[in-house]
């Protein structure tokens, strides 16, 4: 009987080990069917590049490349389109890339995310025919657009709303615990309905998605 399943190519399979920035790389081998799987420093999963230090530099560099293309498109087409068309281009070509998995890569250092913000500012200035020295804050208020940091915070709030409404996947069920489940003390926080947030001291712990 012929199987319709495609054979697994183990030569193209790789794995990464997430470690802290100052930690040394762990060296050990993983094999499957006597085939050694290669260890790599980064891997692309569902369109997101994850590095072993969770610095997100590779993902943001890839994002900046996409935004640069959008920047060129807006710069050329703005002379032949009105603001309504430019807004459609912004939300279809730029906004979709910005908000994709921003709850993950949005935890990167500000200096790493800064190039993304610079490109977003440039595109908005192209849309409004503003000068390079113009204040980007006024343009964001005029167009009612969210900056990268605001978009990250907005998506976090949507995630917590879905978690509280229990409409996320079951794999997120143990991410947070309500305060009454942590202790029995009659504090003001206990009756507030808030969730317990694990305290971490390292930057690596703060970059983890469940922190």
N, C-alpha and C positions, 0 to 999 in steps of 0.2 A: 504494500500500500504506500503510495507516494505522499509525503508530507508537504503541506503548503507553507511550513515555517521556513523562514530564511535562516541560513547558518550564521552563527555569531562569529564575527571576525575579532578574535581576541587581540590581534596585532594593533587594532585601532582603539582598544580599550585602555583607559588610564585612570589613575586615582590620585587624589591629593590628600595631604594631611594638614589640617588646620592647626597652626601653632601660633604662639605669641610672637611679637615682632623680634624680641631679643633671644628667643629660644632657638636652639640649634635644630637643624632638620633631623627628623627621625629616619633612620635608615633600616628598613626591613623589607622583605620581599613578600609579595602576594601572588600566588599562582592559581590558575584555574585550568583544570584538565591538562596539567603538566606544562602549561604555557604561562610564562612569567608576565605579569601585568606591569606596565611601565609606570613609574611614579613621575608626576609632573608638578610644576609650581602653580599652574592655573588650568582651569577647565571651563568650557563653555556649556552651560546647561540651560535649556529653554531660552536661548538668546541672551543670557547673562553670563559674563565672564567672572568667575570666582577665583580669587588668588588665595594662596595658602596663608597669608597674613591678614586677610580681610581688609586690605588697604583700599581696594576697589579702583586702583589707578588704571588698570587695563580696561575695565568696564567703562570708566569715565572717558578715557582716551577714545574708545570706540564710539561712545555717545557723541563726543565732540566732533568726530569725523562726520557723523550723520547730520549734526546740527549745522556744520559748515556748509554742507550741500544745500540745506534748506535756506541758509543765509544768502547763498548765491542766487537761488531761485527767487526769493523775495526781492532782492536788490534789482533784478532784471524785470520782473513782472509788475512791480509797483507803479511803473509809469503807464501801464495799460489797464489797471484794475482799480476798482474803488475799495473802500475800507471793508465792505461786506465780503468781497472776494478774498481780501488779504486775511481776514479773520478766519475764513474757511480753510485757507492754506495753513495758517498758524496751528489750528486745532487738529488738522488732519496729518500734517507732516512733522510738526515740532512737538506739540503737546502730547501726542501719543507716545513719542519716544521719551519725553521727560518723565511722565508719570509711571512708565512701565518699571515695576519692581523698585520704585524710588524708596520704599520703606526699607530696602536692603542697602543699596549703594548710597542712599541719602545720609547714612551714618558716618560717612567718610569725613576726614578732616576738612575744615573749611578751605584750606589752601589747595586741596585736591579738587574740590567742587568748584572753586572760583572760575576756572575756564568755562564751565557750563553756564555760569551766571553771566559771564562776559559775552558769550555768544547770544544768550537770550536778550540781553540789553541791546546788542547790536541789531538784532532782527527787529525789535520793537522800534528802534530809531529809524531803520529803513522804512518800516510801515508808515510812520508818521512824518517822514522827510525831516527828521530832527538832525541837529548838528551832533557831531561826535562828542562835543563838550557839554551837551545838554544833560540835565539831570534825569537819570533813568527812573527815579522814584515818581516823578510827576507823570511820566508816560504810563507807568503801571497803574497809577490812580486814574488816569484819563481813560485807559482801555479796560480797566477793571480786570487785569490779569494778575496771576499769582507768581511771585518769585519762586526760585528753586527751593529755598528754605521754607517758604509758606506752603508750597505744594507738598513738600515732605511732611510737614506738620498736619496738613489737611488729610493726607492719606493715612497717617497714623491714627487720626481721630476716626476716620471711617473704619479702619481695622478694629479699633476698640469698640465701636458701635456694633459691628457685626459679631464680635466676640461676646459682648454683653447680651445681644439678641439671640445668641446660640445658632447663628446661621453660617458659621464657618465649618470647614472640614473637621472631622473628629480628631485629626492629628494635632490641632491647635488647642485641644481641650485642657492640657496641663501646662499651658504657657503662664497663666496667672491664677492666683487664688484670692478669693475675697478675704478681707481682713478678719471677719468673724471666725474664719477657719484657721487663722494663724494663732490667735490667743483668745483668752476668755476675759481679759480685762475690760472694764466698762469705760473705754476711752471715747472721745468725740469722733475719732476716725473710724471706730468700729461700727457706728450707726450711720456713717456717711455713705456706705455702699461702695466705697473705693476698693481697688484691688491692691494686693501686696506686690511690691516691686522689689525684686532681688537687688541688693546693693553689691556693687562690684567696685574694686579699686583700680583695676588695670584698664587701659584703653582698649585692649583686646576684648575684655568682657563687655565693655560698653558697645562694641560693634556687633556683638552677637544679636541675632534677630529676636531672641526672647528676653532681651534685657530692657 
